[in-house]
Amino acid sequence: MTKMKMSDGAEIAVYHVEPSGERRGGIVLIQEIFGVTDHIRELCDEYAADGYEVLAPALFDREHPGFECDYTGPEFDRAVELARKLHPFEKSLADAQTCVDALKDKGPVFMTGYCYGGSVTWRMAQISPDLAAASAYYGSMVPTLFIDPAPCCATIAHFGRYDQGIPMEGVEALIGKAHPTAQIFVYDANHGFNSDRRKDYHEESSELARDRTLALFKACGG
């Protein structure tokens, strides 16, 4: 973990991993509501092993420095409170852009994110001119608040067919938009299928989504 100054002058923690071997590009990886947990850091390490320099900002550091929690238990409510009440979503977008800015002079920059981070990733793909491609995992705001406009860069989004928090009607509406820069994938899985720490982990879907993400990044210069 290191510290980075954000656009509002705040210094927050950022997990930074240098690439293994030849550098393919940069990735900004956006957390779930649970913080930059060991799972998020492990994902960063895996992308670094594939040749990417990775930055994962601890988005809630202003409100709760060092916050990390499990998917269940007493701190779950705190995670929801941070994401939905205390931390402005626009601040997450600004912090994501600061991380993009730190990488963009070195080569192509990509973004991926999970749950809350999936919504951040999709929205950044819509508004940031500095992304080469993006991969958003089960962001609940994607098929509701941010169904339009089309992303500025090549973007894929991943949803679980049995995700009770993201009804398929919304996902189908998003697919129906047929945004020319976006491709939407639906998996026979539930919410959080990418995390092997969750009861809803689905290995086949997780591996397929990651393969698609890496293929997209490589096709877009990574």
SETI-875439 format. One record per atom (N, C-alpha, C): x, y, z; residue number from 1; residue in one letter; atom name. Coordinates in steps of 0.05 Angstrom, whole numbers, padded with zeros to 5 digits. Example, Ala and Ser with C-alpha at 12.3 -4.5 7.8 and 13.67 -1.06 7.14 Angstrom:
[[00264 -00114 00156] 1 a N]
[[00246 -00090 00156] 1 a CA]
[[00264 -00066 00156] 1 a C]
[[00257 -00045 00142] 2 s N]
[[00273 -00021 00143] 2 s CA]
[[00258 00001 00157] 2 s C]
//
This chain:
[[00017 -00024 00000] 1 m N]
[[00000 00000 00000] 1 m CA]
[[00018 00025 00000] 1 m C]
[[00009 00045 -00015] 2 t N]
[[00022 00070 -00015] 2 t CA]
[[00001 00092 -00012] 2 t C]
[[00010 00117 -00011] 3 k N]
[[-00009 00140 -00008] 3 k CA]
[[-00008 00156 -00034] 3 k C]
[[-00031 00165 -00043] 4 m N]
[[-00033 00182 -00066] 4 m CA]
[[-00051 00206 -00059] 4 m C]
[[-00043 00229 -00070] 5 k N]
[[-00060 00253 -00066] 5 k CA]
[[-00081 00254 -00088] 5 k C]
[[-00106 00257 -00080] 6 m N]
[[-00128 00258 -00098] 6 m CA]
[[-00134 00287 -00107] 6 m C]
[[-00153 00291 -00124] 7 s N]
[[-00158 00317 -00136] 7 s CA]
[[-00168 00337 -00116] 7 s C]
[[-00180 00328 -00093] 8 d N]
[[-00189 00347 -00072] 8 d CA]
[[-00168 00352 -00051] 8 d C]
[[-00144 00341 -00055] 9 g N]
[[-00122 00345 -00036] 9 g CA]
[[-00120 00323 -00015] 9 g C]
[[-00140 00306 -00013] 10 a N]
[[-00139 00284 00006] 10 a CA]
[[-00118 00263 -00002] 10 a C]
[[-00104 00252 00018] 11 e N]
[[-00086 00230 00013] 11 e CA]
[[-00100 00204 00022] 11 e C]
[[-00102 00185 00003] 12 i N]
[[-00115 00160 00009] 12 i CA]
[[-00095 00137 00002] 12 i C]
[[-00100 00114 00014] 13 a N]
[[-00084 00091 00009] 13 a CA]
[[-00091 00080 -00019] 13 a C]
[[-00070 00070 -00032] 14 v N]
[[-00074 00057 -00058] 14 v CA]
[[-00056 00033 -00059] 14 v C]
[[-00068 00010 -00066] 15 y N]
[[-00052 -00014 -00070] 15 y CA]
[[-00039 -00013 -00097] 15 y C]
[[-00013 -00014 -00098] 16 h N]
[[00002 -00010 -00123] 16 h CA]
[[00020 -00034 -00128] 16 h C]
[[00016 -00047 -00151] 17 v N]
[[00032 -00070 -00158] 17 v CA]
[[00045 -00065 -00185] 17 v C]
[[00071 -00070 -00187] 18 e N]
[[00086 -00067 -00212] 18 e CA]
[[00082 -00093 -00228] 18 e C]
[[00084 -00090 -00254] 19 p N]
[[00080 -00114 -00272] 19 p CA]
[[00103 -00134 -00270] 19 p C]
[[00096 -00159 -00275] 20 s N]
[[00117 -00179 -00278] 20 s CA]
[[00124 -00181 -00308] 20 s C]
[[00150 -00180 -00313] 21 g N]
[[00159 -00182 -00341] 21 g CA]
[[00153 -00157 -00356] 21 g C]
[[00148 -00159 -00382] 22 e N]
[[00144 -00136 -00399] 22 e CA]
[[00117 -00123 -00392] 22 e C]
[[00118 -00096 -00390] 23 r N]
[[00094 -00081 -00383] 23 r CA]
[[00074 -00080 -00406] 23 r C]
[[00049 -00088 -00402] 24 r N]
[[00029 -00088 -00422] 24 r CA]
[[00011 -00063 -00421] 24 r C]
[[00011 -00050 -00398] 25 g N]
[[-00006 -00027 -00395] 25 g CA]
[[-00012 -00024 -00365] 25 g C]
[[-00031 -00006 -00359] 26 g N]
[[-00039 -00001 -00332] 26 g CA]
[[-00068 -00009 -00328] 26 g C]
[[-00074 -00017 -00304] 27 i N]
[[-00102 -00024 -00296] 27 i CA]
[[-00108 -00009 -00270] 27 i C]
[[-00131 00005 -00270] 28 v N]
[[-00142 00015 -00246] 28 v CA]
[[-00164 -00004 -00237] 28 v C]
[[-00161 -00016 -00214] 29 l N]
[[-00180 -00037 -00205] 29 l CA]
[[-00196 -00026 -00181] 29 l C]
[[-00222 -00026 -00184] 30 i N]
[[-00240 -00013 -00165] 30 i CA]
[[-00253 -00033 -00147] 30 i C]
[[-00251 -00028 -00121] 31 q N]
[[-00260 -00046 -00100] 31 q CA]
[[-00290 -00051 -00099] 31 q C]
[[-00298 -00072 -00085] 32 e N]
[[-00325 -00075 -00075] 32 e CA]
[[-00330 -00056 -00052] 32 e C]
[[-00354 -00057 -00041] 33 i N]
[[-00359 -00039 -00018] 33 i CA]
[[-00344 -00047 00007] 33 i C]
[[-00331 -00070 00006] 34 f N]
[[-00318 -00082 00029] 34 f CA]
[[-00289 -00072 00033] 34 f C]
[[-00280 -00054 00015] 35 g N]
[[-00253 -00043 00018] 35 g CA]
[[-00233 -00057 00000] 35 g C]
[[-00208 -00049 00003] 36 v N]
[[-00186 -00062 -00012] 36 v CA]
[[-00177 -00086 00005] 36 v C]
[[-00193 -00106 00003] 37 t N]
[[-00190 -00131 00019] 37 t CA]
[[-00168 -00149 00008] 37 t C]
[[-00163 -00170 00022] 38 d N]
[[-00143 -00189 00011] 38 d CA]
[[-00152 -00200 -00016] 38 d C]
[[-00177 -00203 -00020] 39 h N]
[[-00187 -00212 -00046] 39 h CA]
[[-00181 -00192 -00068] 39 h C]
[[-00186 -00167 -00063] 40 i N]
[[-00180 -00146 -00082] 40 i CA]
[[-00150 -00144 -00088] 40 i C]
[[-00134 -00146 -00067] 41 r N]
[[-00105 -00145 -00071] 41 r CA]
[[-00096 -00170 -00087] 41 r C]
[[-00108 -00193 -00082] 42 e N]
[[-00101 -00217 -00097] 42 e CA]
[[-00107 -00213 -00127] 42 e C]
[[-00130 -00201 -00133] 43 l N]
[[-00137 -00195 -00161] 43 l CA]
[[-00116 -00177 -00174] 43 l C]
[[-00108 -00157 -00159] 44 c N]
[[-00087 -00138 -00169] 44 c CA]
[[-00062 -00154 -00175] 44 c C]
[[-00054 -00171 -00157] 45 d N]
[[-00030 -00187 -00161] 45 d CA]
[[-00032 -00205 -00185] 45 d C]
[[-00055 -00216 -00190] 46 e N]
[[-00059 -00233 -00213] 46 e CA]
[[-00056 -00217 -00239] 46 e C]
[[-00068 -00193 -00240] 47 y N]
[[-00065 -00177 -00264] 47 y CA]
[[-00036 -00167 -00268] 47 y C]
[[-00023 -00162 -00246] 48 a N]
[[00006 -00155 -00248] 48 a CA]
[[00022 -00178 -00259] 48 a C]
[[00015 -00202 -00252] 49 a N]
[[00029 -00225 -00262] 49 a CA]
[[00025 -00228 -00292] 49 a C]
[[00003 -00216 -00303] 50 d N]
[[-00002 -00217 -00331] 50 d CA]
[[00011 -00193 -00346] 50 d C]
[[00026 -00177 -00331] 51 g N]
[[00041 -00155 -00344] 51 g CA]
[[00030 -00128 -00341] 51 g C]
[[00011 -00124 -00322] 52 y N]
[[-00001 -00097 -00319] 52 y CA]
[[00008 -00084 -00292] 52 y C]
[[00012 -00058 -00294] 53 e N]
[[00016 -00043 -00269] 53 e CA]
[[-00011 -00036 -00259] 53 e C]
[[-00016 -00042 -00233] 54 v N]
[[-00043 -00040 -00223] 54 v CA]
[[-00044 -00020 -00199] 54 v C]
[[-00065 -00003 -00199] 55 l N]
[[-00071 00014 -00177] 55 l CA]
[[-00100 00008 -00168] 55 l C]
[[-00103 00004 -00142] 56 a N]
[[-00130 00000 -00130] 56 a CA]
[[-00133 00019 -00106] 56 a C]
[[-00148 00041 -00111] 57 p N]
[[-00151 00061 -00090] 57 p CA]
[[-00171 00052 -00068] 57 p C]
[[-00164 00059 -00043] 58 a N]
[[-00182 00054 -00020] 58 a CA]
[[-00202 00077 -00019] 58 a C]
[[-00224 00074 -00032] 59 l N]
[[-00242 00096 -00037] 59 l CA]
[[-00254 00108 -00012] 59 l C]
[[-00257 00092 00009] 60 f N]
[[-00271 00101 00033] 60 f CA]
[[-00251 00112 00054] 60 f C]
[[-00226 00117 00047] 61 d N]
[[-00206 00125 00067] 61 d CA]
[[-00213 00152 00080] 61 d C]
[[-00227 00169 00066] 62 r N]
[[-00234 00195 00079] 62 r CA]
[[-00253 00191 00102] 62 r C]
[[-00272 00173 00098] 63 e N]
[[-00293 00169 00118] 63 e CA]
[[-00286 00148 00139] 63 e C]
[[-00270 00128 00131] 64 h N]
[[-00262 00106 00149] 64 h CA]
[[-00235 00095 00140] 64 h C]
[[-00213 00108 00148] 65 p N]
[[-00187 00099 00139] 65 p CA]
[[-00182 00070 00145] 65 p C]
[[-00171 00056 00124] 66 g N]
[[-00164 00028 00127] 66 g CA]
[[-00187 00009 00129] 66 g C]
[[-00210 00017 00121] 67 f N]
[[-00234 00000 00123] 67 f CA]
[[-00231 -00025 00106] 67 f C]
[[-00235 -00048 00118] 68 e N]
[[-00237 -00074 00104] 68 e CA]
[[-00257 -00091 00121] 68 e C]
[[-00273 -00106 00107] 69 c N]
[[-00291 -00124 00122] 69 c CA]
[[-00298 -00149 00106] 69 c C]
[[-00309 -00169 00120] 70 d N]
[[-00318 -00193 00107] 70 d CA]
[[-00345 -00188 00094] 70 d C]
[[-00355 -00208 00079] 71 y N]
[[-00380 -00206 00065] 71 y CA]
[[-00404 -00209 00084] 71 y C]
[[-00400 -00219 00107] 72 t N]
[[-00421 -00221 00127] 72 t CA]
[[-00410 -00211 00154] 72 t C]
[[-00428 -00209 00173] 73 g N]
[[-00419 -00200 00199] 73 g CA]
[[-00426 -00172 00205] 73 g C]
[[-00418 -00162 00229] 74 p N]
[[-00427 -00136 00238] 74 p CA]
[[-00417 -00112 00222] 74 p C]
[[-00395 -00116 00208] 75 e N]
[[-00384 -00093 00192] 75 e CA]
[[-00398 -00090 00165] 75 e C]
[[-00414 -00110 00157] 76 f N]
[[-00428 -00108 00132] 76 f CA]
[[-00445 -00083 00130] 76 f C]
[[-00460 -00077 00152] 77 d N]
[[-00477 -00053 00152] 77 d CA]
[[-00460 -00028 00149] 77 d C]
[[-00436 -00028 00160] 78 r N]
[[-00418 -00005 00158] 78 r CA]
[[-00410 -00002 00128] 78 r C]
[[-00404 -00023 00115] 79 a N]
[[-00397 -00022 00087] 79 a CA]
[[-00419 -00010 00070] 79 a C]
[[-00444 -00019 00075] 80 v N]
[[-00467 -00008 00061] 80 v CA]
[[-00470 00022 00067] 80 v C]
[[-00467 00029 00092] 81 e N]
[[-00469 00058 00100] 81 e CA]
[[-00448 00075 00086] 81 e C]
[[-00424 00065 00085] 82 l N]
[[-00403 00080 00071] 82 l CA]
[[-00409 00084 00042] 82 l C]
[[-00418 00063 00029] 83 a N]
[[-00423 00064 00000] 83 a CA]
[[-00447 00080 -00008] 83 a C]
[[-00468 00078 00009] 84 r N]
[[-00494 00090 00001] 84 r CA]
[[-00500 00117 00014] 84 r C]
[[-00487 00123 00037] 85 k N]
[[-00494 00147 00051] 85 k CA]
[[-00471 00166 00055] 85 k C]
[[-00448 00156 00063] 86 l N]
[[-00426 00173 00073] 86 l CA]
[[-00407 00181 00051] 86 l C]
[[-00402 00164 00031] 87 h N]
[[-00382 00170 00011] 87 h CA]
[[-00396 00177 -00016] 87 h C]
[[-00391 00201 -00025] 88 p N]
[[-00404 00210 -00051] 88 p CA]
[[-00393 00193 -00074] 88 p C]
[[-00411 00184 -00091] 89 f N]
[[-00403 00168 -00114] 89 f CA]
[[-00385 00184 -00132] 89 f C]
[[-00391 00210 -00135] 90 e N]
[[-00375 00227 -00152] 90 e CA]
[[-00346 00228 -00143] 90 e C]
[[-00342 00225 -00116] 91 k N]
[[-00314 00224 -00106] 91 k CA]
[[-00299 00199 -00115] 91 k C]
[[-00314 00177 -00117] 92 s N]
[[-00302 00153 -00127] 92 s CA]
[[-00293 00156 -00156] 92 s C]
[[-00310 00169 -00172] 93 l N]
[[-00303 00174 -00200] 93 l CA]
[[-00278 00192 -00202] 93 l C]
[[-00277 00212 -00185] 94 a N]
[[-00253 00231 -00185] 94 a CA]
[[-00228 00216 -00177] 94 a C]
[[-00230 00199 -00157] 95 d N]
[[-00206 00183 -00148] 95 d CA]
[[-00198 00164 -00169] 95 d C]
[[-00217 00151 -00183] 96 a N]
[[-00210 00133 -00205] 96 a CA]
[[-00195 00148 -00227] 96 a C]
[[-00205 00172 -00233] 97 q N]
[[-00191 00187 -00254] 97 q CA]
[[-00163 00196 -00246] 97 q C]
[[-00159 00202 -00220] 98 t N]
[[-00132 00209 -00211] 98 t CA]
[[-00113 00185 -00215] 98 t C]
[[-00123 00161 -00210] 99 c N]
[[-00106 00137 -00214] 99 c CA]
[[-00101 00133 -00244] 99 c C]
[[-00121 00138 -00261] 100 v N]
[[-00117 00136 -00289] 100 v CA]
[[-00096 00156 -00298] 100 v C]
[[-00098 00181 -00288] 101 d N]
[[-00078 00201 -00295] 101 d CA]
[[-00050 00193 -00287] 101 d C]
[[-00047 00178 -00265] 102 a N]
[[-00020 00170 -00256] 102 a CA]
[[-00008 00149 -00275] 102 a C]
[[-00025 00136 -00291] 103 l N]
[[-00015 00114 -00308] 103 l CA]
[[-00015 00121 -00338] 103 l C]
[[-00030 00141 -00346] 104 k N]
[[-00035 00144 -00375] 104 k CA]
[[-00011 00153 -00392] 104 k C]
[[00009 00165 -00379] 105 d N]
[[00032 00173 -00395] 105 d CA]
[[00051 00149 -00400] 105 d C]
[[00045 00126 -00388] 106 k N]
[[00063 00103 -00391] 106 k CA]
[[00052 00083 -00413] 106 k C]
[[00028 00088 -00422] 107 g N]
[[00016 00069 -00442] 107 g CA]
[[-00014 00067 -00438] 107 g C]
[[-00027 00048 -00450] 108 p N]
[[-00056 00046 -00448] 108 p CA]
[[-00065 00040 -00419] 108 p C]
[[-00088 00051 -00412] 109 v N]
[[-00099 00047 -00385] 109 v CA]
[[-00126 00033 -00387] 109 v C]
[[-00130 00013 -00371] 110 f N]
[[-00154 -00002 -00370] 110 f CA]
[[-00167 00000 -00343] 110 f C]
[[-00192 -00007 -00340] 111 m N]
[[-00205 -00007 -00314] 111 m CA]
[[-00223 -00031 -00311] 111 m C]
[[-00222 -00042 -00287] 112 t N]
[[-00241 -00063 -00280] 112 t CA]
[[-00250 -00058 -00251] 112 t C]
[[-00274 -00068 -00244] 113 g N]
[[-00284 -00064 -00217] 113 g CA]
[[-00306 -00084 -00212] 113 g C]
[[-00313 -00087 -00186] 114 y N]
[[-00330 -00109 -00177] 114 y CA]
[[-00352 -00097 -00159] 114 y C]
[[-00377 -00104 -00164] 115 c N]
[[-00399 -00095 -00148] 115 c CA]
[[-00400 -00064 -00149] 115 c C]
[[-00396 -00051 -00127] 116 y N]
[[-00394 -00022 -00127] 116 y CA]
[[-00374 -00013 -00148] 116 y C]
[[-00351 -00026 -00148] 117 g N]
[[-00331 -00019 -00168] 117 g CA]
[[-00339 -00024 -00196] 117 g C]
[[-00358 -00043 -00201] 118 g N]
[[-00368 -00047 -00227] 118 g CA]
[[-00384 -00023 -00237] 118 g C]
[[-00399 -00011 -00219] 119 s N]
[[-00414 00013 -00226] 119 s CA]
[[-00395 00036 -00232] 119 s C]
[[-00374 00039 -00215] 120 v N]
[[-00354 00060 -00220] 120 v CA]
[[-00340 00056 -00247] 120 v C]
[[-00333 00031 -00253] 121 t N]
[[-00319 00025 -00278] 121 t CA]
[[-00336 00032 -00302] 121 t C]
[[-00361 00023 -00302] 122 w N]
[[-00379 00029 -00325] 122 w CA]
[[-00382 00059 -00328] 122 w C]
[[-00387 00073 -00306] 123 r N]
[[-00391 00102 -00308] 123 r CA]
[[-00365 00116 -00318] 123 r C]
[[-00342 00107 -00309] 124 m N]
[[-00317 00118 -00319] 124 m CA]
[[-00314 00114 -00348] 124 m C]
[[-00322 00090 -00358] 125 a N]
[[-00321 00085 -00387] 125 a CA]
[[-00338 00104 -00402] 125 a C]
[[-00360 00114 -00390] 126 q N]
[[-00377 00133 -00403] 126 q CA]
[[-00366 00161 -00403] 126 q C]
[[-00350 00168 -00383] 127 i N]
[[-00343 00197 -00380] 127 i CA]
[[-00313 00202 -00383] 127 i C]
[[-00296 00183 -00381] 128 s N]
[[-00267 00188 -00382] 128 s CA]
[[-00257 00184 -00411] 128 s C]
[[-00242 00204 -00421] 129 p N]
[[-00230 00200 -00448] 129 p CA]
[[-00203 00185 -00447] 129 p C]
[[-00195 00176 -00424] 130 d N]
[[-00168 00165 -00421] 130 d CA]
[[-00166 00135 -00418] 130 d C]
[[-00189 00121 -00421] 131 l N]
[[-00189 00092 -00418] 131 l CA]
[[-00188 00079 -00446] 131 l C]
[[-00171 00058 -00448] 132 a N]
[[-00170 00042 -00472] 132 a CA]
[[-00192 00021 -00473] 132 a C]
[[-00200 00011 -00450] 133 a N]
[[-00222 -00009 -00448] 133 a CA]
[[-00229 -00012 -00419] 133 a C]
[[-00253 -00024 -00414] 134 a N]
[[-00262 -00028 -00387] 134 a CA]
[[-00278 -00054 -00384] 134 a C]
[[-00277 -00065 -00360] 135 s N]
[[-00292 -00090 -00355] 135 s CA]
[[-00305 -00087 -00328] 135 s C]
[[-00332 -00086 -00328] 136 a N]
[[-00348 -00080 -00304] 136 a CA]
[[-00362 -00105 -00294] 136 a C]
[[-00358 -00113 -00270] 137 y N]
[[-00370 -00136 -00258] 137 y CA]
[[-00394 -00128 -00241] 137 y C]
[[-00417 -00139 -00248] 138 y N]
[[-00443 -00137 -00232] 138 y CA]
[[-00446 -00111 -00216] 138 y C]
[[-00445 -00089 -00231] 139 g N]
[[-00450 -00063 -00219] 139 g CA]
[[-00480 -00057 -00219] 139 g C]
[[-00492 -00054 -00196] 140 s N]
[[-00521 -00051 -00194] 140 s CA]
[[-00531 -00025 -00207] 140 s C]
[[-00514 -00005 -00208] 141 m N]
[[-00523 00021 -00219] 141 m CA]
[[-00522 00021 -00250] 141 m C]
[[-00509 00001 -00262] 142 v N]
[[-00505 00001 -00291] 142 v CA]
[[-00531 00000 -00306] 142 v C]
[[-00549 -00019 -00300] 143 p N]
[[-00573 -00021 -00316] 143 p CA]
[[-00596 -00003 -00305] 143 p C]
[[-00590 00015 -00286] 144 t N]
[[-00610 00032 -00276] 144 t CA]
[[-00602 00062 -00280] 144 t C]
[[-00583 00071 -00264] 145 l N]
[[-00575 00099 -00266] 145 l CA]
[[-00559 00106 -00290] 145 l C]
[[-00543 00086 -00300] 146 f N]
[[-00523 00092 -00320] 146 f CA]
[[-00527 00076 -00346] 146 f C]
[[-00552 00069 -00352] 147 i N]
[[-00557 00053 -00376] 147 i CA]
[[-00549 00068 -00401] 147 i C]
[[-00550 00094 -00401] 148 d N]
[[-00541 00112 -00422] 148 d CA]
[[-00521 00132 -00411] 148 d C]
[[-00503 00143 -00427] 149 p N]
[[-00499 00138 -00456] 149 p CA]
[[-00481 00114 -00461] 149 p C]
[[-00475 00109 -00486] 150 a N]
[[-00456 00088 -00492] 150 a CA]
[[-00428 00094 -00481] 150 a C]
[[-00413 00075 -00472] 151 p N]
[[-00386 00080 -00463] 151 p CA]
[[-00369 00092 -00485] 151 p C]
[[-00349 00108 -00477] 152 c N]
[[-00331 00121 -00496] 152 c CA]
[[-00310 00101 -00507] 152 c C]
[[-00304 00080 -00491] 153 c N]
[[-00284 00060 -00499] 153 c CA]
[[-00297 00033 -00501] 153 c C]
[[-00283 00014 -00512] 154 a N]
[[-00293 -00014 -00512] 154 a CA]
[[-00297 -00024 -00484] 154 a C]
[[-00321 -00033 -00478] 155 t N]
[[-00329 -00040 -00451] 155 t CA]
[[-00345 -00066 -00451] 155 t C]
[[-00339 -00083 -00431] 156 i N]
[[-00355 -00107 -00427] 156 i CA]
[[-00366 -00106 -00398] 156 i C]
[[-00390 -00117 -00395] 157 a N]
[[-00402 -00118 -00368] 157 a CA]
[[-00412 -00147 -00363] 157 a C]
[[-00408 -00155 -00338] 158 h N]
[[-00414 -00183 -00330] 158 h CA]
[[-00436 -00183 -00309] 158 h C]
[[-00457 -00199 -00313] 159 f N]
[[-00479 -00201 -00294] 159 f CA]
[[-00485 -00231 -00289] 159 f C]
[[-00495 -00236 -00264] 160 g N]
[[-00504 -00263 -00258] 160 g CA]
[[-00535 -00265 -00262] 160 g C]
[[-00543 -00286 -00275] 161 r N]
[[-00571 -00290 -00282] 161 r CA]
[[-00588 -00292 -00257] 161 r C]
[[-00577 -00302 -00235] 162 y N]
[[-00593 -00306 -00211] 162 y CA]
[[-00587 -00285 -00189] 162 y C]
[[-00576 -00262 -00197] 163 d N]
[[-00570 -00240 -00179] 163 d CA]
[[-00596 -00226 -00171] 163 d C]
[[-00604 -00230 -00145] 164 q N]
[[-00629 -00218 -00136] 164 q CA]
[[-00627 -00188 -00133] 164 q C]
[[-00603 -00177 -00131] 165 g N]
[[-00599 -00149 -00128] 165 g CA]
[[-00599 -00134 -00155] 165 g C]
[[-00595 -00148 -00177] 166 i N]
[[-00595 -00136 -00203] 166 i CA]
[[-00614 -00152 -00221] 166 i C]
[[-00639 -00145 -00221] 167 p N]
[[-00659 -00160 -00236] 167 p CA]
[[-00653 -00162 -00265] 167 p C]
[[-00658 -00185 -00277] 168 m N]
[[-00652 -00189 -00305] 168 m CA]
[[-00667 -00170 -00324] 168 m C]
[[-00690 -00160 -00315] 169 e N]
[[-00704 -00141 -00332] 169 e CA]
[[-00687 -00117 -00339] 169 e C]
[[-00672 -00107 -00319] 170 g N]
[[-00654 -00085 -00323] 170 g CA]
[[-00631 -00092 -00341] 170 g C]
[[-00620 -00116 -00337] 171 v N]
[[-00598 -00125 -00354] 171 v CA]
[[-00607 -00128 -00383] 171 v C]
[[-00631 -00140 -00386] 172 e N]
[[-00642 -00143 -00413] 172 e CA]
[[-00647 -00116 -00426] 172 e C]
[[-00655 -00096 -00411] 173 a N]
[[-00659 -00069 -00422] 173 a CA]
[[-00632 -00058 -00431] 173 a C]
[[-00611 -00063 -00415] 174 l N]
[[-00585 -00054 -00423] 174 l CA]
[[-00576 -00067 -00448] 174 l C]
[[-00580 -00094 -00450] 175 i N]
[[-00573 -00108 -00475] 175 i CA]
[[-00588 -00097 -00498] 175 i C]
[[-00614 -00090 -00494] 176 g N]
[[-00630 -00079 -00515] 176 g CA]
[[-00621 -00052 -00525] 176 g C]
[[-00605 -00038 -00509] 177 k N]
[[-00594 -00012 -00519] 177 k CA]
[[-00575 -00016 -00542] 177 k C]
[[-00562 -00040 -00543] 178 a N]
[[-00543 -00046 -00564] 178 a CA]
[[-00523 -00024 -00568] 178 a C]
[[-00511 -00015 -00546] 179 h N]
[[-00490 00005 -00548] 179 h CA]
[[-00467 -00006 -00565] 179 h C]
[[-00458 00009 -00585] 180 p N]
[[-00438 -00002 -00604] 180 p CA]
[[-00411 -00007 -00591] 180 p C]
[[-00406 00006 -00568] 181 t N]
[[-00380 00002 -00555] 181 t CA]
[[-00381 -00018 -00532] 181 t C]
[[-00404 -00030 -00527] 182 a N]
[[-00408 -00047 -00504] 182 a CA]
[[-00417 -00075 -00511] 182 a C]
[[-00409 -00094 -00495] 183 q N]
[[-00418 -00121 -00498] 183 q CA]
[[-00426 -00131 -00470] 183 q C]
[[-00450 -00142 -00467] 184 i N]
[[-00460 -00150 -00441] 184 i CA]
[[-00461 -00181 -00440] 184 i C]
[[-00449 -00192 -00419] 185 f N]
[[-00448 -00221 -00415] 185 f CA]
[[-00465 -00229 -00390] 185 f C]
[[-00480 -00250 -00393] 186 v N]
[[-00496 -00260 -00371] 186 v CA]
[[-00487 -00289 -00365] 186 v C]
[[-00482 -00294 -00340] 187 y N]
[[-00472 -00320 -00331] 187 y CA]
[[-00493 -00334 -00314] 187 y C]
[[-00492 -00361 -00314] 188 d N]
[[-00510 -00376 -00297] 188 d CA]
[[-00498 -00376 -00269] 188 d C]
[[-00500 -00353 -00256] 189 a N]
[[-00487 -00350 -00230] 189 a CA]
[[-00502 -00328 -00215] 189 a C]
[[-00494 -00324 -00190] 190 n N]
[[-00506 -00304 -00173] 190 n CA]
[[-00488 -00280 -00170] 190 n C]
[[-00496 -00261 -00153] 191 h N]
[[-00480 -00237 -00148] 191 h CA]
[[-00453 -00245 -00135] 191 h C]
[[-00432 -00231 -00143] 192 g N]
[[-00406 -00237 -00130] 192 g CA]
[[-00393 -00263 -00139] 192 g C]
[[-00401 -00273 -00163] 193 f N]
[[-00391 -00299 -00172] 193 f CA]
[[-00361 -00299 -00176] 193 f C]
[[-00348 -00276 -00178] 194 n N]
[[-00319 -00276 -00183] 194 n CA]
[[-00303 -00281 -00158] 194 n C]
[[-00314 -00277 -00134] 195 s N]
[[-00299 -00279 -00109] 195 s CA]
[[-00300 -00307 -00097] 195 s C]
[[-00277 -00320 -00094] 196 d N]
[[-00276 -00346 -00082] 196 d CA]
[[-00279 -00345 -00052] 196 d C]
[[-00283 -00321 -00041] 197 r N]
[[-00288 -00318 -00012] 197 r CA]
[[-00318 -00318 -00007] 197 r C]
[[-00334 -00317 -00028] 198 r N]
[[-00363 -00315 -00024] 198 r CA]
[[-00377 -00342 -00029] 198 r C]
[[-00400 -00346 -00016] 199 k N]
[[-00415 -00371 -00020] 199 k CA]
[[-00425 -00374 -00048] 199 k C]
[[-00428 -00351 -00062] 200 d N]
[[-00438 -00352 -00090] 200 d CA]
[[-00416 -00353 -00111] 200 d C]
[[-00391 -00358 -00102] 201 y N]
[[-00370 -00361 -00121] 201 y CA]
[[-00376 -00383 -00142] 201 y C]
[[-00372 -00376 -00167] 202 h N]
[[-00377 -00395 -00189] 202 h CA]
[[-00352 -00396 -00206] 202 h C]
[[-00336 -00417 -00203] 203 e N]
[[-00309 -00418 -00215] 203 e CA]
[[-00310 -00416 -00245] 203 e C]
[[-00328 -00430 -00258] 204 e N]
[[-00329 -00430 -00287] 204 e CA]
[[-00335 -00402 -00298] 204 e C]
[[-00355 -00388 -00285] 205 s N]
[[-00362 -00361 -00293] 205 s CA]
[[-00339 -00342 -00288] 205 s C]
[[-00326 -00345 -00265] 206 s N]
[[-00304 -00328 -00258] 206 s CA]
[[-00281 -00330 -00278] 206 s C]
[[-00274 -00354 -00285] 207 e N]
[[-00252 -00358 -00304] 207 e CA]
[[-00259 -00347 -00332] 207 e C]
[[-00284 -00352 -00340] 208 l N]
[[-00292 -00342 -00366] 208 l CA]
[[-00293 -00312 -00367] 208 l C]
[[-00303 -00299 -00346] 209 a N]
[[-00303 -00270 -00345] 209 a CA]
[[-00275 -00258 -00346] 209 a C]
[[-00257 -00271 -00331] 210 r N]
[[-00229 -00261 -00331] 210 r CA]
[[-00216 -00265 -00359] 210 r C]
[[-00221 -00288 -00371] 211 d N]
[[-00210 -00292 -00398] 211 d CA]
[[-00221 -00271 -00418] 211 d C]
[[-00246 -00264 -00416] 212 r N]
[[-00258 -00244 -00433] 212 r CA]
[[-00246 -00216 -00427] 212 r C]
[[-00241 -00211 -00401] 213 t N]
[[-00229 -00185 -00394] 213 t CA]
[[-00201 -00183 -00405] 213 t C]
[[-00184 -00203 -00401] 214 l N]
[[-00157 -00202 -00412] 214 l CA]
[[-00157 -00201 -00442] 214 l C]
[[-00175 -00215 -00455] 215 a N]
[[-00176 -00214 -00485] 215 a CA]
[[-00183 -00186 -00495] 215 a C]
[[-00202 -00173 -00481] 216 l N]
[[-00209 -00146 -00488] 216 l CA]
[[-00186 -00127 -00484] 216 l C]
[[-00172 -00128 -00462] 217 f N]
[[-00150 -00110 -00457] 217 f CA]
[[-00128 -00115 -00477] 217 f C]
[[-00122 -00139 -00484] 218 k N]
[[-00102 -00145 -00503] 218 k CA]
[[-00110 -00135 -00531] 218 k C]
[[-00135 -00138 -00538] 219 a N]
[[-00145 -00128 -00564] 219 a CA]
[[-00144 -00098 -00566] 219 a C]
[[-00143 -00084 -00543] 220 c N]
[[-00144 -00055 -00542] 220 c CA]
[[-00116 -00043 -00535] 220 c C]
[[-00096 -00059 -00540] 221 g N]
[[-00069 -00048 -00537] 221 g CA]
[[-00053 -00058 -00512] 221 g C]
[[-00066 -00075 -00496] 222 g N]
[[-00053 -00085 -00472] 222 g CA]
[[-00037 -00111 -00476] 222 g C]
//
